[in-house]
Amino acid sequence: MEEIKKAILEYAEKTGKTKFYFKDMEKAVHKVMPDVKARQIKKAATQLINEGKLIYFSTGSTTMYGLKGRGQTEDH
């Protein structure tokens, strides 16, 4: 689980986007660990949100993820 969380954070830090879809994050993790299931990635992302490292961004119709403190967040 820690390796998945690390891969998610690396993607979030390297991407030029302030918000990204789960599918984008999933593709990035699969580049590093091809046999990880989507459910494991979702659990890791939820843990990162609970730890305060990632945030949810909801547009009403879709949910995106973002690196906390980067771009427009719920704090602003």
N, C-alpha and C positions, 0 to 999 in steps of 0.2 A: 504494500500500500504506500509506503514511503517513497518508493521509486516512481510510482504513478504520480503522486503529489509533486515530486520534484520535476517530473516531465511537464506537468501542467503549469507550474510556476515558471519554468524556463520558457515555455511557449508564450505565456502571458507577458513576460518581460521582453522577449525578442520581437513579438509582433508589433507592427506599427499601429494597430488598432487599439482604441481604448476599451472597446466592447467587442465581444466575439461570441459566436454561436457555439453550442455544445458540439455540433458536428465538426467545426474547425478544431476545437480542442481535442476531440476524439482522433481526428486524422493526425495531429501532431504527436499524440501519445503512441499511436500505432506505428509511426515512423521509428520510434525508439524501441517499443515493445509490441510487436505485431500480434501477439496472441492474447492480449489483454481484452477482456470482455467490456462492452459498453457499461454494463451495470457496475463494474469495478471502478471505471472512470467516473461515473456519476457519484458513487460513494466517496471517492477521493475528493472530488470537487465540493461535495457537501461538507466534508471535514475541513477543507480549506476555508469555506465560508464561515463555518462555526469557529475557526481559529482566527478569523478576521483578516485573512490574507486575500481572499477573493470576495466579490460582492455580486449579488443578483442585480440585474437591471431589467425591469419589465416594461414593455411598451404597451401592454394590455393584450396584445395578440400573440406576442412571442416573448420568451425569456432569454436574456443574454447574460453573459458573465463578464466581469471586468476585474482588473487588478486594483485592489483598494488603494485609494490615494492618487490614482492616475486618471486624468480626464474628468468628465462630469460624473459625480457620484451622488448618492443620496445625501451626503453631508452638505452639498452646495445648494 
